[in-house]
Amino acid sequence: MIEQVIHPYNLQRALRQVVVNKGSAGIDGKKTTEFADYFRENKSSITRSIKEGSYYPQSILGVEIPKGNGKTRLLGIPTVTDRLLQQAVSQAMMPKYENEFSDHSYGFRPNKNAHQAVGKALEHIHEGFSFIVDIDLKTFFDEVDHCLLLNLLYQKVKCPITLRLIRRWLRVPIQINGKLQKRRRGVPQGSPISPLLSNILLNELDKELTRRKLRFVRYADDFSIYTKRKSDALAVMREISSYLKTKLKLTINKEKSGIRKPVQFQLLGFGFVPTYQKGIKGRYQLVVSEKAWQRLKMNVKAITRKTKPMSFDERVAKINEVQRGWLNYFRGANIQGKLRDIDGWLRNRLRYCIWTDWKKPERKRKNLIRLGIDQDHAYAWSRTRITQHSLIQIKNRQK
């Protein structure tokens, strides 16, 4: 397999993907924008060291990013060289596993996405499977057992050089706040190969659920099982929890796991609310979860903070970028009413930004007059701190 990994075409594809993904610099400080030239100059020496088995990855950089619940998530950022090689290995390995993965696994796979996962969940619910076993794996990417994962890899990947390279990536130390820490468990979240490795491990769970003839949906480490009766759901919860602990050595977060009805259940940022149609019961429509709304407001709030050094056009461009991605993801959900409220809130924040940018009273006065405000009000408002009422009046005058 190592010949497939270091084949020029495969490496070129990997390089293109790493550059497109951008991402932060690793421990060596090398950026993706600088990497293409460096790789062309050092390609032969890197590939030679891989074939000889003398290539050792550099330590990964640990970065904590905020989560929606106020906590943080630890990301492991490899160097750009390691990212390229991990991408190349992932591309070579994917065809060996893709045909074996379950049809009900939707995360990080070609032609699969979150919308399909949510759509399948809604389909199960509409068919009467409305007792949902919602299982949250506790810090999954930090808990993966290396021996178990490597044994699963060995069943299909017989190339010792490739296996040794993956093992070194799994065991490489992580630098957190300037200190190196050993790693004996876990797959660094943030590396190109971690989605494939997580799917390989959790495919064992998919096989077990399929063997039991259960309806389920899995997106990476986020999975749920659908049953018709509460007693069935309780039995499945107990048995699958035991399987995860004993066979896959994974821990369940008991606080976030449980038996849910659709109105209590959230999947990949979507919620489910009943919709009433004449003569039809048990129908639900998709809505956006409260956490997703709050995350959108936080992102927009950061862009429209009036003290942020940014021109008005730059703010609008950033907002458009955020809104395009968000609306594309949540298309199909019932969002029109809340979007109207956020639109009004956002416009007021932008007016505050404009008011701050105008700075001097005379400039404020002239700009207010250009917007159609009469001389007296323009002078009065330009000499005092603007109020919410004034902003609304300006908006009405603009119309």
C-alpha positions in Angstrom: 0.0 0.0 0.0 2.9 2.4 0.7 3.5 2.6 -3.1 -0.1 3.8 -3.5 0.4 6.4 -0.7 3.5 8.0 -2.2 2.4 7.7 -5.8 2.9 11.2 -7.4 -0.8 11.5 -8.4 -2.0 10.6 -4.9 0.4 13.0 -3.3 -0.7 15.8 -5.6 -4.3 15.2 -4.7 -3.4 15.2 -1.0 -1.5 18.5 -1.5 -4.4 20.1 -3.2 -6.8 19.1 -0.5 -4.5 20.3 2.3 -4.1 23.7 0.7 -7.8 24.0 0.0 -8.6 23.1 3.7 -6.2 25.9 4.8 -6.0 25.4 8.6 -3.5 26.7 11.2 0.2 26.1 11.3 1.5 23.2 13.4 4.3 23.1 15.8 6.9 24.1 13.2 5.0 27.3 12.3 4.8 26.4 8.6 1.6 27.6 6.9 -0.3 25.9 4.1 0.3 28.9 1.8 4.1 28.3 2.1 3.9 24.6 1.8 3.6 23.8 -1.9 7.0 25.1 -2.8 8.6 23.5 0.2 7.1 20.1 -0.7 8.2 20.2 -4.3 11.8 20.8 -3.2 11.8 18.1 -0.5 9.4 15.6 -2.0 12.1 13.0 -2.9 13.7 13.0 0.5 10.3 12.8 2.3 9.1 9.8 0.2 12.5 8.1 0.5 12.4 8.3 4.3 8.8 6.9 4.4 9.8 3.9 2.2 12.8 3.3 4.4 10.7 3.5 7.6 12.9 6.3 9.0 10.2 9.0 8.8 9.1 10.3 12.3 6.2 12.8 12.6 6.7 15.9 14.6 4.7 16.6 17.8 1.2 17.9 17.3 0.1 21.3 18.6 -2.8 21.2 21.1 -5.3 24.1 20.8 -8.4 24.5 22.9 -11.5 25.9 21.1 -14.7 26.9 22.8 -17.8 24.6 22.6 -21.4 25.8 22.7 -21.9 24.7 26.3 -19.2 27.0 27.7 -16.6 24.2 27.8 -13.6 23.7 25.4 -12.6 21.0 23.0 -8.9 20.1 22.5 -7.8 20.0 18.8 -4.6 18.4 17.8 -3.0 20.2 14.8 -0.2 18.3 13.0 2.4 20.0 10.9 1.5 20.6 7.3 3.9 17.8 6.2 2.1 15.3 8.4 -1.3 16.6 7.3 -0.3 16.0 3.7 0.9 12.4 4.4 -2.2 11.6 6.5 -4.4 12.8 3.7 -2.4 10.6 1.3 -2.8 7.6 3.5 -6.5 8.3 4.0 -7.0 8.5 0.2 -5.2 5.2 -0.3 -7.1 3.4 2.5 -10.6 4.7 1.9 -11.5 2.4 -1.1 -10.6 -0.7 1.0 -13.2 0.3 3.7 -15.9 2.3 1.9 -17.8 -0.8 0.6 -17.8 -2.3 4.0 -19.2 0.7 5.9 -22.9 0.7 6.8 -25.5 2.5 4.7 -26.6 4.1 7.9 -23.2 5.8 8.6 -23.2 9.3 7.1 -20.2 11.1 8.6 -17.0 11.9 6.6 -17.9 9.7 3.6 -18.2 10.4 -0.1 -21.8 11.2 -1.2 -23.0 11.1 2.4 -23.9 14.2 4.5 -25.7 15.4 7.6 -28.9 16.2 5.7 -29.2 12.5 4.7 -28.7 11.5 8.4 -31.4 13.9 9.7 -33.7 12.9 6.8 -33.3 9.2 7.7 -34.0 9.9 11.4 -37.2 11.8 10.5 -38.2 8.8 8.3 -37.8 6.4 11.2 -39.9 8.6 13.5 -42.7 8.9 10.9 -42.8 5.1 10.6 -43.6 4.9 14.3 -40.2 4.3 15.8 -40.6 7.2 18.2 -38.7 5.9 21.2 -35.1 7.1 20.5 -32.0 5.7 22.3 -29.8 8.7 22.3 -26.2 7.8 23.3 -23.4 10.3 23.7 -19.9 8.9 23.8 -17.7 10.7 26.4 -14.8 12.4 24.7 -14.7 9.8 22.0 -11.6 11.1 20.1 -9.6 11.1 23.4 -10.7 7.6 24.4 -9.9 5.4 21.3 -7.9 2.4 22.3 -4.8 2.2 20.1 -4.3 -1.6 20.3 -7.9 -2.2 19.3 -7.8 0.2 16.4 -4.4 -1.1 15.1 -5.8 -4.7 15.2 -8.8 -3.6 13.1 -6.5 -1.9 10.6 -4.3 -5.0 10.4 -7.2 -7.1 9.2 -7.2 -5.1 5.9 -4.0 -3.2 5.7 -1.2 -5.7 5.5 1.5 -3.1 4.6 3.9 -2.9 7.6 5.3 0.5 6.6 1.8 2.0 6.4 0.8 0.5 9.7 4.0 1.7 11.4 3.4 5.2 10.1 -0.2 5.2 11.4 1.0 3.9 14.8 3.6 6.8 15.0 0.9 9.3 14.3 -1.3 7.9 17.0 1.6 7.9 19.6 3.2 11.2 18.7 3.2 13.6 21.7 1.0 16.7 21.9 2.2 20.1 23.0 -0.2 21.9 25.3 0.8 25.4 26.6 4.4 24.8 25.7 4.7 21.3 27.4 4.8 18.0 25.6 2.5 15.3 26.9 2.6 11.6 26.0 -0.4 10.0 24.3 -1.4 6.4 24.8 -5.1 6.7 23.9 -7.1 8.7 21.4 -7.1 10.0 17.9 -6.1 13.7 17.5 -9.3 15.5 16.5 -8.2 17.9 13.7 -5.9 15.5 11.7 -7.0 14.5 8.2 -6.9 10.7 9.0 -8.9 10.9 12.3 -12.4 10.8 10.6 -11.5 7.6 8.7 -10.0 5.9 11.8 -13.1 6.8 13.8 -15.3 5.3 11.2 -13.2 2.1 11.1 -13.6 1.7 14.8 -17.3 2.6 15.0 -18.1 0.4 12.0 -17.8 -2.5 14.6 -20.7 -0.8 16.4 -22.7 -0.5 13.1 -22.2 -4.3 12.5 -23.5 -5.1 15.9 -26.6 -2.9 15.5 -27.2 -4.4 12.0 -26.9 -7.9 13.4 -29.5 -7.1 16.0 -31.8 -5.7 13.2 -32.0 -2.3 14.8 -32.8 1.0 13.0 -30.1 3.5 13.6 -28.4 6.6 12.3 -24.7 7.4 12.9 -22.8 10.5 11.9 -19.2 10.0 13.2 -19.5 9.5 16.9 -23.0 10.9 17.1 -25.5 8.0 16.8 -29.1 7.2 17.8 -31.3 4.1 17.7 -35.0 4.1 16.9 -37.5 1.7 18.5 -41.3 1.4 18.8 -41.7 0.7 22.5 -40.1 2.2 25.6 -39.3 -1.3 26.9 -37.4 -2.1 23.7 -35.5 1.2 24.0 -34.5 0.5 27.6 -33.2 -3.0 26.7 -31.3 -1.6 23.7 -29.7 1.1 25.9 -28.5 -1.4 28.4 -27.2 -3.9 25.9 -25.4 -1.4 23.6 -23.9 0.4 26.6 -22.4 -2.9 27.7 -21.1 -3.7 24.2 -19.4 -0.2 23.9 -17.7 -0.7 27.3 -16.6 -4.3 26.9 -15.9 -4.6 23.2 -14.9 -1.2 22.0 -13.6 0.2 25.4 -15.6 3.4 25.0 -17.3 5.3 27.8 -20.9 6.6 27.7 -21.7 10.1 29.0 -24.7 9.2 31.2 -25.7 12.8 31.7 -26.3 13.4 28.0 -27.6 9.9 27.1 -31.1 8.6 27.6 -34.4 7.5 26.0 -36.0 10.4 24.1 -39.3 11.2 22.4 -38.9 13.2 19.2 -39.7 16.6 20.8 -36.9 16.0 23.3 -34.4 14.9 20.7 -31.8 16.9 18.8 -29.6 15.6 16.0 -26.8 17.5 14.3 -28.3 20.9 15.2 -31.9 20.0 14.2 -34.9 19.5 16.4 -38.2 17.8 15.8 -41.6 19.4 16.5 -45.1 17.9 15.9 -47.0 19.2 13.0 -50.7 18.8 12.9 -52.4 17.6 9.7 -56.0 16.7 9.4 -56.5 12.9 10.0 -52.7 12.3 10.3 -50.9 11.8 13.7 -47.3 11.3 14.5 -45.9 13.7 11.9 -43.0 16.0 12.7 -41.2 18.9 11.0 -37.5 20.0 11.3 -36.6 23.1 13.3 -33.2 24.6 14.2 -32.1 23.8 17.8 -31.7 26.6 20.3 -28.0 25.9 20.5 -27.6 26.4 16.8 -29.5 29.7 16.9 -27.3 30.9 19.8 -24.2 29.9 17.9 -25.3 31.9 14.9 -26.0 35.0 17.0 -22.6 34.6 18.7 -20.8 34.5 15.3 -22.7 37.5 14.0 -22.3 39.4 17.3 -18.5 39.0 17.1 -18.5 40.4 13.5 -20.7 43.4 14.4 -18.9 44.4 17.6 -18.5 48.1 17.1 -15.0 48.2 18.6 -13.8 45.6 16.1 -11.4 47.3 13.6 -13.2 46.5 10.4 -14.8 48.5 7.6 -18.6 48.3 6.9 -18.0 46.4 3.6 -15.8 43.9 5.4 -18.4 43.3 8.1 -21.1 42.8 5.4 -18.9 40.4 3.5 -18.2 38.4 6.7 -21.9 38.3 7.6 -22.8 37.1 4.1 -20.2 34.3 4.4 -21.6 33.1 7.8 -25.2 33.3 6.7 -24.6 31.5 3.4 -23.0 28.5 5.2 -25.6 28.5 8.0 -28.6 28.8 5.6 -27.2 26.1 3.3 -26.8 23.7 6.3 -30.3 24.4 7.8 -32.2 24.5 4.5 -35.4 22.6 4.8 -36.0 23.5 8.4 -38.8 25.9 9.6 -36.7 29.0 10.2 -38.5 32.0 8.5 -40.0 33.6 11.7 -36.8 33.5 13.7 -34.7 34.7 10.8 -36.9 37.8 10.6 -36.2 38.6 14.2 -32.5 38.1 13.8 -32.5 40.3 10.7 -34.0 43.2 12.7 -31.5 42.7 15.5 -28.6 42.5 13.1 -29.6 45.7 11.2 -29.6 47.6 14.5 -26.1 46.4 15.4 -24.9 47.5 11.9 -26.4 50.9 12.5 -24.4 51.2 15.8 -21.3 50.2 13.8 -21.9 52.9 11.2 -22.6 55.5 14.0 -19.3 54.6 15.6 -17.4 54.8 12.3 -18.7 58.3 11.7 -17.0 59.4 15.0 -17.0 63.3 14.8 -20.3 65.2 15.5 -20.1 67.2 12.3 -19.5 64.2 10.2 -22.5 62.5 11.9 -24.7 65.6 11.2 -23.8 65.7 7.5 -24.4 62.0 7.0 -27.7 62.2 8.8 -28.8 65.0 6.5 -27.8 62.9 3.4 -30.0 60.1 4.8 -33.0 62.5 4.8 -33.0 63.7 8.4 -34.1 67.3 8.9 -31.5 69.9 10.0 -32.7 70.3 13.6 -32.9 66.5 14.3 -29.6 65.9 12.5 -27.8 68.5 14.7 -29.4 67.3 17.9 -28.7 63.6 17.3 -25.1 64.3 16.2 -24.3 66.1 19.5 -25.7 63.4 21.8 -25.3 59.7 22.3 -27.7 57.9 19.9 -30.5 55.9 21.4 -32.5 52.9 20.2 -35.4 55.2 19.4 -33.2 57.4 17.3 -32.0 54.4 15.3 -35.5 53.3 14.6 -36.4 56.8 13.5 -33.4 56.9 11.1 -34.5 53.5 9.7 -38.0 54.8 9.1 -36.7 58.0 7.4 -34.5 55.9 5.1 -37.6 54.0 4.0 
